[in-house]
């Protein structure tokens, strides 16, 4: 006797047909501590075209570093040059009180470790009040961005989608990060990082649920081809892979490709 697909399988099958491949975590620009062979938007788009990534959320590394306002402007300019290919994560520096907008962006990018400001610090309140999705650097055992701080913020602001960058970064903390998502439906695990593997992605899906895991590459820091390959070749069902590689982020952002094309000033 055969049975029909479960609700989860049906959602995954629909995502496989409808959802683009969306990279939640990318960058443009240079960084003093890393060799980045090609820091340009043009280089990212060429690689995206080669492997089939539809759109990428980017923050400019100048914005993550010393000048959030100028870097955010440069990210917006790149998005205008390549309509529908880049969603902008505008960086908020809590020490400079960077101006924020709701127009033409995917959301807000936070880097508590660079800015040395804990994720649950009151100085981030303007970000949570904005209500847009937030991608933040996460790092297990960091005094600024340990996954426990993500759980605390997710509980305090349940209407704000919060993506935990790197799933806590260090493999010894991946499982704990996944377990911390329990009870926080607005908290997602973003899987970029040189220490992530396809098998770990499958374990995260098994622990947290496929609906809570989001593909990211950390390009141009890291090679987009390798980052996407981890998800494309991970031991996942077709339904789960579709959710991870684009369906979940599309649900969080609400048709991100069309919105980027429509909202860019």
Secondary structure, DSSP 8 states (H G I E B T S, - for coil): ------HHHHHHHHHHHH---EEEEEEES--TTS--S--SHHHHHHHHHHHT--EEEEEEHHHHTT-HHHHHHHHHHHHHHTTTTEEEEEE--TTTT----SSS-SEEEE-HHHHT--TTSGGGHHHHHH--EEEEE--TT-TTT-HHHHHHHHHH-TTS-EEEEGGGSSGGGHHHHHHHTTT-TTEEEE--STT--HHHHHHHHHHH-GGGEE----BTTS-HHHHHHHHHTSS--HHHHHIIIIIHHHHHHTSHHHHHHHH--
